[in-house]
Amino acid sequence: MSSVLPPELQTPVPSPCISLCQMDKQTGLCQGCMRTIDEIIAWSKADDDYKRAVWKEIRRRESELDFG
């Protein structure tokens, strides 16, 4: 049985981008990856600690959204 680590625990930390790049004016978040524009801009030069913190924030945002 193989276990795949969630993205936030992988090294290197993968981007949450799913190529659905559209900023939501109400939330200020990308509708695809749920990052802010500042998080998106910083990603390419960020270290893994920063990227894991962003993933943690994405998980928090996901838990608060009603996709209904």
mmCIF file of the N, C-alpha and C atoms, coordinates in Angstrom:
data_MODEL
# 
_entry.id   MODEL 
# 
loop_
_atom_site.group_PDB 
_atom_site.id 
_atom_site.type_symbol 
_atom_site.label_atom_id 
_atom_site.label_alt_id 
_atom_site.label_comp_id 
_atom_site.label_asym_id 
_atom_site.label_entity_id 
_atom_site.label_seq_id 
_atom_site.pdbx_PDB_ins_code 
_atom_site.Cartn_x 
_atom_site.Cartn_y 
_atom_site.Cartn_z 
_atom_site.occupancy 
_atom_site.B_iso_or_equiv 
_atom_site.pdbx_formal_charge 
_atom_site.auth_seq_id 
_atom_site.auth_comp_id 
_atom_site.auth_asym_id 
_atom_site.auth_atom_id 
_atom_site.pdbx_PDB_model_num 
ATOM 1   N N  . MET A 1 1  ? 0.844   -1.170 0.000   1.00 0.00 ? 1  MET A N  1 
ATOM 2   C CA . MET A 1 1  ? 0.000   0.000  0.000   1.00 0.00 ? 1  MET A CA 1 
ATOM 3   C C  . MET A 1 1  ? 0.896   1.242  0.000   1.00 0.00 ? 1  MET A C  1 
ATOM 4   N N  . SER A 1 2  ? 0.746   2.075  -1.012  1.00 0.00 ? 2  SER A N  1 
ATOM 5   C CA . SER A 1 2  ? 1.575   3.272  -1.076  1.00 0.00 ? 2  SER A CA 1 
ATOM 6   C C  . SER A 1 2  ? 0.814   4.447  -0.486  1.00 0.00 ? 2  SER A C  1 
ATOM 7   N N  . SER A 1 3  ? 1.529   5.278  0.205   1.00 0.00 ? 3  SER A N  1 
ATOM 8   C CA . SER A 1 3  ? 0.886   6.460  0.758   1.00 0.00 ? 3  SER A CA 1 
ATOM 9   C C  . SER A 1 3  ? 1.478   7.689  0.085   1.00 0.00 ? 3  SER A C  1 
ATOM 10  N N  . VAL A 1 4  ? 0.631   8.534  -0.396  1.00 0.00 ? 4  VAL A N  1 
ATOM 11  C CA . VAL A 1 4  ? 1.070   9.756  -1.046  1.00 0.00 ? 4  VAL A CA 1 
ATOM 12  C C  . VAL A 1 4  ? 0.894   10.899 -0.051  1.00 0.00 ? 4  VAL A C  1 
ATOM 13  N N  . LEU A 1 5  ? 1.949   11.637 0.146   1.00 0.00 ? 5  LEU A N  1 
ATOM 14  C CA . LEU A 1 5  ? 1.894   12.757 1.075   1.00 0.00 ? 5  LEU A CA 1 
ATOM 15  C C  . LEU A 1 5  ? 1.059   13.889 0.487   1.00 0.00 ? 5  LEU A C  1 
ATOM 16  N N  . PRO A 1 6  ? 0.318   14.592 1.334   1.00 0.00 ? 6  PRO A N  1 
ATOM 17  C CA . PRO A 1 6  ? -0.384  15.775 0.839   1.00 0.00 ? 6  PRO A CA 1 
ATOM 18  C C  . PRO A 1 6  ? 0.648   16.796 0.353   1.00 0.00 ? 6  PRO A C  1 
ATOM 19  N N  . PRO A 1 7  ? 0.262   17.679 -0.558  1.00 0.00 ? 7  PRO A N  1 
ATOM 20  C CA . PRO A 1 7  ? 1.237   18.596 -1.158  1.00 0.00 ? 7  PRO A CA 1 
ATOM 21  C C  . PRO A 1 7  ? 2.019   19.410 -0.141  1.00 0.00 ? 7  PRO A C  1 
ATOM 22  N N  . GLU A 1 8  ? 1.356   19.819 0.938   1.00 0.00 ? 8  GLU A N  1 
ATOM 23  C CA . GLU A 1 8  ? 2.042   20.660 1.913   1.00 0.00 ? 8  GLU A CA 1 
ATOM 24  C C  . GLU A 1 8  ? 3.122   19.936 2.693   1.00 0.00 ? 8  GLU A C  1 
ATOM 25  N N  . LEU A 1 9  ? 3.180   18.608 2.595   1.00 0.00 ? 9  LEU A N  1 
ATOM 26  C CA . LEU A 1 9  ? 4.221   17.842 3.286   1.00 0.00 ? 9  LEU A CA 1 
ATOM 27  C C  . LEU A 1 9  ? 5.314   17.345 2.344   1.00 0.00 ? 9  LEU A C  1 
ATOM 28  N N  . GLN A 1 10 ? 5.161   17.589 1.057   1.00 0.00 ? 10 GLN A N  1 
ATOM 29  C CA . GLN A 1 10 ? 6.149   17.145 0.085   1.00 0.00 ? 10 GLN A CA 1 
ATOM 30  C C  . GLN A 1 10 ? 7.336   18.115 0.037   1.00 0.00 ? 10 GLN A C  1 
ATOM 31  N N  . THR A 1 11 ? 8.468   17.593 -0.431  1.00 0.00 ? 11 THR A N  1 
ATOM 32  C CA . THR A 1 11 ? 9.654   18.407 -0.659  1.00 0.00 ? 11 THR A CA 1 
ATOM 33  C C  . THR A 1 11 ? 10.196  18.054 -2.029  1.00 0.00 ? 11 THR A C  1 
ATOM 34  N N  . PRO A 1 12 ? 10.318  19.020 -2.933  1.00 0.00 ? 12 PRO A N  1 
ATOM 35  C CA . PRO A 1 12 ? 9.901   20.407 -2.776  1.00 0.00 ? 12 PRO A CA 1 
ATOM 36  C C  . PRO A 1 12 ? 8.375   20.519 -2.722  1.00 0.00 ? 12 PRO A C  1 
ATOM 37  N N  . VAL A 1 13 ? 7.910   21.617 -2.152  1.00 0.00 ? 13 VAL A N  1 
ATOM 38  C CA . VAL A 1 13 ? 6.475   21.840 -1.994  1.00 0.00 ? 13 VAL A CA 1 
ATOM 39  C C  . VAL A 1 13 ? 5.898   22.244 -3.359  1.00 0.00 ? 13 VAL A C  1 
ATOM 40  N N  . PRO A 1 14 ? 4.918   21.477 -3.867  1.00 0.00 ? 14 PRO A N  1 
ATOM 41  C CA . PRO A 1 14 ? 4.358   21.814 -5.171  1.00 0.00 ? 14 PRO A CA 1 
ATOM 42  C C  . PRO A 1 14 ? 3.407   23.007 -5.103  1.00 0.00 ? 14 PRO A C  1 
ATOM 43  N N  . SER A 1 15 ? 3.287   23.672 -6.219  1.00 0.00 ? 15 SER A N  1 
ATOM 44  C CA . SER A 1 15 ? 2.371   24.807 -6.314  1.00 0.00 ? 15 SER A CA 1 
ATOM 45  C C  . SER A 1 15 ? 0.930   24.323 -6.275  1.00 0.00 ? 15 SER A C  1 
ATOM 46  N N  . PRO A 1 16 ? 0.051   25.093 -5.648  1.00 0.00 ? 16 PRO A N  1 
ATOM 47  C CA . PRO A 1 16 ? -1.368  24.739 -5.652  1.00 0.00 ? 16 PRO A CA 1 
ATOM 48  C C  . PRO A 1 16 ? -2.080  25.160 -6.948  1.00 0.00 ? 16 PRO A C  1 
ATOM 49  N N  . CYS A 1 17 ? -1.361  25.781 -7.866  1.00 0.00 ? 17 CYS A N  1 
ATOM 50  C CA . CYS A 1 17 ? -1.961  26.271 -9.108  1.00 0.00 ? 17 CYS A CA 1 
ATOM 51  C C  . CYS A 1 17 ? -2.567  25.117 -9.913  1.00 0.00 ? 17 CYS A C  1 
ATOM 52  N N  . ILE A 1 18 ? -3.823  25.319 -10.354 1.00 0.00 ? 18 ILE A N  1 
ATOM 53  C CA . ILE A 1 18 ? -4.477  24.326 -11.209 1.00 0.00 ? 18 ILE A CA 1 
ATOM 54  C C  . ILE A 1 18 ? -4.832  24.931 -12.570 1.00 0.00 ? 18 ILE A C  1 
ATOM 55  N N  . SER A 1 19 ? -4.161  26.029 -12.912 1.00 0.00 ? 19 SER A N  1 
ATOM 56  C CA . SER A 1 19 ? -4.349  26.731 -14.192 1.00 0.00 ? 19 SER A CA 1 
ATOM 57  C C  . SER A 1 19 ? -5.772  27.221 -14.401 1.00 0.00 ? 19 SER A C  1 
ATOM 58  N N  . LEU A 1 20 ? -6.417  27.596 -13.314 1.00 0.00 ? 20 LEU A N  1 
ATOM 59  C CA . LEU A 1 20 ? -7.720  28.256 -13.365 1.00 0.00 ? 20 LEU A CA 1 
ATOM 60  C C  . LEU A 1 20 ? -7.510  29.594 -12.666 1.00 0.00 ? 20 LEU A C  1 
ATOM 61  N N  . CYS A 1 21 ? -6.853  30.494 -13.384 1.00 0.00 ? 21 CYS A N  1 
ATOM 62  C CA . CYS A 1 21 ? -6.365  31.733 -12.786 1.00 0.00 ? 21 CYS A CA 1 
ATOM 63  C C  . CYS A 1 21 ? -7.370  32.860 -12.969 1.00 0.00 ? 21 CYS A C  1 
ATOM 64  N N  . GLN A 1 22 ? -8.173  33.073 -11.943 1.00 0.00 ? 22 GLN A N  1 
ATOM 65  C CA . GLN A 1 22 ? -9.153  34.153 -11.955 1.00 0.00 ? 22 GLN A CA 1 
ATOM 66  C C  . GLN A 1 22 ? -9.345  34.644 -10.528 1.00 0.00 ? 22 GLN A C  1 
ATOM 67  N N  . MET A 1 23 ? -9.070  35.930 -10.332 1.00 0.00 ? 23 MET A N  1 
ATOM 68  C CA . MET A 1 23 ? -9.189  36.501 -8.996  1.00 0.00 ? 23 MET A CA 1 
ATOM 69  C C  . MET A 1 23 ? -10.646 36.846 -8.705  1.00 0.00 ? 23 MET A C  1 
ATOM 70  N N  . ASP A 1 24 ? -11.098 36.464 -7.526  1.00 0.00 ? 24 ASP A N  1 
ATOM 71  C CA . ASP A 1 24 ? -12.452 36.771 -7.076  1.00 0.00 ? 24 ASP A CA 1 
ATOM 72  C C  . ASP A 1 24 ? -12.427 38.152 -6.411  1.00 0.00 ? 24 ASP A C  1 
ATOM 73  N N  . LYS A 1 25 ? -13.224 39.069 -6.924  1.00 0.00 ? 25 LYS A N  1 
ATOM 74  C CA . LYS A 1 25 ? -13.207 40.443 -6.411  1.00 0.00 ? 25 LYS A CA 1 
ATOM 75  C C  . LYS A 1 25 ? -13.699 40.530 -4.969  1.00 0.00 ? 25 LYS A C  1 
ATOM 76  N N  . GLN A 1 26 ? -14.599 39.668 -4.571  1.00 0.00 ? 26 GLN A N  1 
ATOM 77  C CA . GLN A 1 26 ? -15.131 39.723 -3.205  1.00 0.00 ? 26 GLN A CA 1 
ATOM 78  C C  . GLN A 1 26 ? -14.147 39.180 -2.177  1.00 0.00 ? 26 GLN A C  1 
ATOM 79  N N  . THR A 1 27 ? -13.511 38.051 -2.478  1.00 0.00 ? 27 THR A N  1 
ATOM 80  C CA . THR A 1 27 ? -12.616 37.424 -1.500  1.00 0.00 ? 27 THR A CA 1 
ATOM 81  C C  . THR A 1 27 ? -11.167 37.860 -1.668  1.00 0.00 ? 27 THR A C  1 
ATOM 82  N N  . GLY A 1 28 ? -10.783 38.300 -2.864  1.00 0.00 ? 28 GLY A N  1 
ATOM 83  C CA . GLY A 1 28 ? -9.390  38.618 -3.140  1.00 0.00 ? 28 GLY A CA 1 
ATOM 84  C C  . GLY A 1 28 ? -8.537  37.380 -3.352  1.00 0.00 ? 28 GLY A C  1 
ATOM 85  N N  . LEU A 1 29 ? -9.196  36.232 -3.557  1.00 0.00 ? 29 LEU A N  1 
ATOM 86  C CA . LEU A 1 29 ? -8.485  34.969 -3.741  1.00 0.00 ? 29 LEU A CA 1 
ATOM 87  C C  . LEU A 1 29 ? -8.627  34.490 -5.173  1.00 0.00 ? 29 LEU A C  1 
ATOM 88  N N  . CYS A 1 30 ? -7.615  33.770 -5.651  1.00 0.00 ? 30 CYS A N  1 
ATOM 89  C CA . CYS A 1 30 ? -7.714  33.106 -6.938  1.00 0.00 ? 30 CYS A CA 1 
ATOM 90  C C  . CYS A 1 30 ? -8.757  31.997 -6.816  1.00 0.00 ? 30 CYS A C  1 
ATOM 91  N N  . GLN A 1 31 ? -9.659  31.927 -7.782  1.00 0.00 ? 31 GLN A N  1 
ATOM 92  C CA . GLN A 1 31 ? -10.703 30.911 -7.734  1.00 0.00 ? 31 GLN A CA 1 
ATOM 93  C C  . GLN A 1 31 ? -10.148 29.504 -7.949  1.00 0.00 ? 31 GLN A C  1 
ATOM 94  N N  . GLY A 1 32 ? -8.979  29.386 -8.556  1.00 0.00 ? 32 GLY A N  1 
ATOM 95  C CA . GLY A 1 32 ? -8.386  28.074 -8.784  1.00 0.00 ? 32 GLY A CA 1 
ATOM 96  C C  . GLY A 1 32 ? -7.585  27.553 -7.603  1.00 0.00 ? 32 GLY A C  1 
ATOM 97  N N  . CYS A 1 33 ? -6.665  28.378 -7.099  1.00 0.00 ? 33 CYS A N  1 
ATOM 98  C CA . CYS A 1 33 ? -5.739  27.882 -6.068  1.00 0.00 ? 33 CYS A CA 1 
ATOM 99  C C  . CYS A 1 33 ? -5.992  28.444 -4.674  1.00 0.00 ? 33 CYS A C  1 
ATOM 100 N N  . MET A 1 34 ? -6.896  29.419 -4.587  1.00 0.00 ? 34 MET A N  1 
ATOM 101 C CA . MET A 1 34 ? -7.266  30.022 -3.301  1.00 0.00 ? 34 MET A CA 1 
ATOM 102 C C  . MET A 1 34 ? -6.120  30.780 -2.625  1.00 0.00 ? 34 MET A C  1 
ATOM 103 N N  . ARG A 1 35 ? -5.202  31.306 -3.450  1.00 0.00 ? 35 ARG A N  1 
ATOM 104 C CA . ARG A 1 35 ? -4.140  32.159 -2.917  1.00 0.00 ? 35 ARG A CA 1 
ATOM 105 C C  . ARG A 1 35 ? -4.462  33.620 -3.206  1.00 0.00 ? 35 ARG A C  1 
ATOM 106 N N  . THR A 1 36 ? -3.863  34.499 -2.406  1.00 0.00 ? 36 THR A N  1 
ATOM 107 C CA . THR A 1 36 ? -3.952  35.930 -2.686  1.00 0.00 ? 36 THR A CA 1 
ATOM 108 C C  . THR A 1 36 ? -2.955  36.256 -3.793  1.00 0.00 ? 36 THR A C  1 
ATOM 109 N N  . ILE A 1 37 ? -3.108  37.431 -4.392  1.00 0.00 ? 37 ILE A N  1 
ATOM 110 C CA . ILE A 1 37 ? -2.158  37.826 -5.434  1.00 0.00 ? 37 ILE A CA 1 
ATOM 111 C C  . ILE A 1 37 ? -0.747  37.941 -4.863  1.00 0.00 ? 37 ILE A C  1 
ATOM 112 N N  . ASP A 1 38 ? -0.613  38.412 -3.631  1.00 0.00 ? 38 ASP A N  1 
ATOM 113 C CA . ASP A 1 38 ? 0.713   38.505 -3.004  1.00 0.00 ? 38 ASP A CA 1 
ATOM 114 C C  . ASP A 1 38 ? 1.338   37.126 -2.807  1.00 0.00 ? 38 ASP A C  1 
ATOM 115 N N  . GLU A 1 39 ? 0.531   36.145 -2.405  1.00 0.00 ? 39 GLU A N  1 
ATOM 116 C CA . GLU A 1 39 ? 1.040   34.778 -2.235  1.00 0.00 ? 39 GLU A CA 1 
ATOM 117 C C  . GLU A 1 39 ? 1.475   34.197 -3.580  1.00 0.00 ? 39 GLU A C  1 
ATOM 118 N N  . ILE A 1 40 ? 0.716   34.473 -4.623  1.00 0.00 ? 40 ILE A N  1 
ATOM 119 C CA . ILE A 1 40 ? 1.049   33.974 -5.966  1.00 0.00 ? 40 ILE A CA 1 
ATOM 120 C C  . ILE A 1 40 ? 2.361   34.584 -6.442  1.00 0.00 ? 40 ILE A C  1 
ATOM 121 N N  . ILE A 1 41 ? 2.502   35.890 -6.265  1.00 0.00 ? 41 ILE A N  1 
ATOM 122 C CA . ILE A 1 41 ? 3.720   36.583 -6.709  1.00 0.00 ? 41 ILE A CA 1 
ATOM 123 C C  . ILE A 1 41 ? 4.943   36.081 -5.953  1.00 0.00 ? 41 ILE A C  1 
ATOM 124 N N  . ALA A 1 42 ? 4.809   35.863 -4.652  1.00 0.00 ? 42 ALA A N  1 
ATOM 125 C CA . ALA A 1 42 ? 5.947   35.456 -3.817  1.00 0.00 ? 42 ALA A CA 1 
ATOM 126 C C  . ALA A 1 42 ? 6.351   33.998 -4.022  1.00 0.00 ? 42 ALA A C  1 
ATOM 127 N N  . TRP A 1 43 ? 5.447   33.169 -4.526  1.00 0.00 ? 43 TRP A N  1 
ATOM 128 C CA . TRP A 1 43 ? 5.646   31.722 -4.573  1.00 0.00 ? 43 TRP A CA 1 
ATOM 129 C C  . TRP A 1 43 ? 6.957   31.306 -5.242  1.00 0.00 ? 43 TRP A C  1 
ATOM 130 N N  . SER A 1 44 ? 7.259   31.844 -6.407  1.00 0.00 ? 44 SER A N  1 
ATOM 131 C CA . SER A 1 44 ? 8.409   31.352 -7.188  1.00 0.00 ? 44 SER A CA 1 
ATOM 132 C C  . SER A 1 44 ? 9.747   31.544 -6.487  1.00 0.00 ? 44 SER A C  1 
ATOM 133 N N  . LYS A 1 45 ? 9.833   32.519 -5.582  1.00 0.00 ? 45 LYS A N  1 
ATOM 134 C CA . LYS A 1 45 ? 11.100  32.772 -4.886  1.00 0.00 ? 45 LYS A CA 1 
ATOM 135 C C  . LYS A 1 45 ? 11.048  32.358 -3.421  1.00 0.00 ? 45 LYS A C  1 
ATOM 136 N N  . ALA A 1 46 ? 9.920   31.794 -3.006  1.00 0.00 ? 46 ALA A N  1 
ATOM 137 C CA . ALA A 1 46 ? 9.726   31.457 -1.589  1.00 0.00 ? 46 ALA A CA 1 
ATOM 138 C C  . ALA A 1 46 ? 10.416  30.142 -1.220  1.00 0.00 ? 46 ALA A C  1 
ATOM 139 N N  . ASP A 1 47 ? 10.761  30.025 0.063   1.00 0.00 ? 47 ASP A N  1 
ATOM 140 C CA . ASP A 1 47 ? 11.311  28.768 0.556   1.00 0.00 ? 47 ASP A CA 1 
ATOM 141 C C  . ASP A 1 47 ? 10.165  27.819 0.940   1.00 0.00 ? 47 ASP A C  1 
ATOM 142 N N  . ASP A 1 48 ? 10.522  26.583 1.238   1.00 0.00 ? 48 ASP A N  1 
ATOM 143 C CA . ASP A 1 48 ? 9.498   25.581 1.552   1.00 0.00 ? 48 ASP A CA 1 
ATOM 144 C C  . ASP A 1 48 ? 8.686   25.932 2.794   1.00 0.00 ? 48 ASP A C  1 
ATOM 145 N N  . ASP A 1 49 ? 9.299   26.598 3.777   1.00 0.00 ? 49 ASP A N  1 
ATOM 146 C CA . ASP A 1 49 ? 8.557   26.990 4.981   1.00 0.00 ? 49 ASP A CA 1 
ATOM 147 C C  . ASP A 1 49 ? 7.421   27.953 4.624   1.00 0.00 ? 49 ASP A C  1 
ATOM 148 N N  . TYR A 1 50 ? 7.721   28.920 3.768   1.00 0.00 ? 50 TYR A N  1 
ATOM 149 C CA . TYR A 1 50 ? 6.685   29.864 3.330   1.00 0.00 ? 50 TYR A CA 1 
ATOM 150 C C  . TYR A 1 50 ? 5.594   29.128 2.563   1.00 0.00 ? 50 TYR A C  1 
ATOM 151 N N  . LYS A 1 51 ? 6.012   28.246 1.651   1.00 0.00 ? 51 LYS A N  1 
ATOM 152 C CA . LYS A 1 51 ? 5.042   27.514 0.838   1.00 0.00 ? 51 LYS A CA 1 
ATOM 153 C C  . LYS A 1 51 ? 4.146   26.633 1.705   1.00 0.00 ? 51 LYS A C  1 
ATOM 154 N N  . ARG A 1 52 ? 4.711   26.015 2.726   1.00 0.00 ? 52 ARG A N  1 
ATOM 155 C CA . ARG A 1 52 ? 3.892   25.201 3.638   1.00 0.00 ? 52 ARG A CA 1 
ATOM 156 C C  . ARG A 1 52 ? 2.906   26.073 4.413   1.00 0.00 ? 52 ARG A C  1 
ATOM 157 N N  . ALA A 1 53 ? 3.330   27.265 4.785   1.00 0.00 ? 53 ALA A N  1 
ATOM 158 C CA . ALA A 1 53 ? 2.436   28.189 5.483   1.00 0.00 ? 53 ALA A CA 1 
ATOM 159 C C  . ALA A 1 53 ? 1.279   28.612 4.574   1.00 0.00 ? 53 ALA A C  1 
ATOM 160 N N  . VAL A 1 54 ? 1.572   28.822 3.297   1.00 0.00 ? 54 VAL A N  1 
ATOM 161 C CA . VAL A 1 54 ? 0.514   29.173 2.341   1.00 0.00 ? 54 VAL A CA 1 
ATOM 162 C C  . VAL A 1 54 ? -0.449  28.003 2.188   1.00 0.00 ? 54 VAL A C  1 
ATOM 163 N N  . TRP A 1 55 ? 0.087   26.785 2.062   1.00 0.00 ? 55 TRP A N  1 
ATOM 164 C CA . TRP A 1 55 ? -0.786  25.608 1.970   1.00 0.00 ? 55 TRP A CA 1 
ATOM 165 C C  . TRP A 1 55 ? -1.680  25.494 3.209   1.00 0.00 ? 55 TRP A C  1 
ATOM 166 N N  . LYS A 1 56 ? -1.131  25.767 4.382   1.00 0.00 ? 56 LYS A N  1 
ATOM 167 C CA . LYS A 1 56 ? -1.922  25.713 5.617   1.00 0.00 ? 56 LYS A CA 1 
ATOM 168 C C  . LYS A 1 56 ? -3.066  26.725 5.550   1.00 0.00 ? 56 LYS A C  1 
ATOM 169 N N  . GLU A 1 57 ? -2.762  27.903 5.046   1.00 0.00 ? 57 GLU A N  1 
ATOM 170 C CA . GLU A 1 57 ? -3.781  28.942 4.907   1.00 0.00 ? 57 GLU A CA 1 
ATOM 171 C C  . GLU A 1 57 ? -4.837  28.533 3.866   1.00 0.00 ? 57 GLU A C  1 
ATOM 172 N N  . ILE A 1 58 ? -4.410  27.900 2.783   1.00 0.00 ? 58 ILE A N  1 
ATOM 173 C CA . ILE A 1 58 ? -5.361  27.400 1.776   1.00 0.00 ? 58 ILE A CA 1 
ATOM 174 C C  . ILE A 1 58 ? -6.301  26.387 2.415   1.00 0.00 ? 58 ILE A C  1 
ATOM 175 N N  . ARG A 1 59 ? -5.781  25.483 3.204   1.00 0.00 ? 59 ARG A N  1 
ATOM 176 C CA . ARG A 1 59 ? -6.616  24.477 3.886   1.00 0.00 ? 59 ARG A CA 1 
ATOM 177 C C  . ARG A 1 59 ? -7.624  25.152 4.822   1.00 0.00 ? 59 ARG A C  1 
ATOM 178 N N  . ARG A 1 60 ? -7.180  26.208 5.522   1.00 0.00 ? 60 ARG A N  1 
ATOM 179 C CA . ARG A 1 60 ? -8.089  26.938 6.400   1.00 0.00 ? 60 ARG A CA 1 
ATOM 180 C C  . ARG A 1 60 ? -9.200  27.598 5.573   1.00 0.00 ? 60 ARG A C  1 
ATOM 181 N N  . ARG A 1 61 ? -8.810  28.213 4.481   1.00 0.00 ? 61 ARG A N  1 
ATOM 182 C CA . ARG A 1 61 ? -9.798  28.870 3.612   1.00 0.00 ? 61 ARG A CA 1 
ATOM 183 C C  . ARG A 1 61 ? -10.795 27.851 3.065   1.00 0.00 ? 61 ARG A C  1 
ATOM 184 N N  . GLU A 1 62 ? -10.297 26.698 2.647   1.00 0.00 ? 62 GLU A N  1 
ATOM 185 C CA . GLU A 1 62 ? -11.175 25.651 2.134   1.00 0.00 ? 62 GLU A CA 1 
ATOM 186 C C  . GLU A 1 62 ? -12.204 25.240 3.183   1.00 0.00 ? 62 GLU A C  1 
ATOM 187 N N  . SER A 1 63 ? -11.771 25.123 4.422   1.00 0.00 ? 63 SER A N  1 
ATOM 188 C CA . SER A 1 63 ? -12.672 24.661 5.486   1.00 0.00 ? 63 SER A CA 1 
ATOM 189 C C  . SER A 1 63 ? -13.764 25.685 5.799   1.00 0.00 ? 63 SER A C  1 
ATOM 190 N N  . GLU A 1 64 ? -13.527 26.944 5.446   1.00 0.00 ? 64 GLU A N  1 
ATOM 191 C CA . GLU A 1 64 ? -14.495 27.994 5.738   1.00 0.00 ? 64 GLU A CA 1 
ATOM 192 C C  . GLU A 1 64 ? -15.469 28.260 4.591   1.00 0.00 ? 64 GLU A C  1 
ATOM 193 N N  . LEU A 1 65 ? -15.180 27.721 3.414   1.00 0.00 ? 65 LEU A N  1 
ATOM 194 C CA . LEU A 1 65 ? -16.025 27.990 2.249   1.00 0.00 ? 65 LEU A CA 1 
ATOM 195 C C  . LEU A 1 65 ? -17.199 27.031 2.152   1.00 0.00 ? 65 LEU A C  1 
ATOM 196 N N  . ASP A 1 66 ? -18.287 27.549 1.671   1.00 0.00 ? 66 ASP A N  1 
ATOM 197 C CA . ASP A 1 66 ? -19.457 26.735 1.372   1.00 0.00 ? 66 ASP A CA 1 
ATOM 198 C C  . ASP A 1 66 ? -19.542 26.599 -0.128  1.00 0.00 ? 66 ASP A C  1 
ATOM 199 N N  . PHE A 1 67 ? -19.196 25.420 -0.628  1.00 0.00 ? 67 PHE A N  1 
ATOM 200 C CA . PHE A 1 67 ? -19.190 25.188 -2.076  1.00 0.00 ? 67 PHE A CA 1 
ATOM 201 C C  . PHE A 1 67 ? -20.578 24.853 -2.607  1.00 0.00 ? 67 PHE A C  1 
ATOM 202 N N  . GLY A 1 68 ? -21.581 24.800 -1.691  1.00 0.00 ? 68 GLY A N  1 
ATOM 203 C CA . GLY A 1 68 ? -22.928 24.404 -2.027  1.00 0.00 ? 68 GLY A CA 1 
ATOM 204 C C  . GLY A 1 68 ? -23.544 25.214 -3.086  1.00 0.00 ? 68 GLY A C  1 
# 
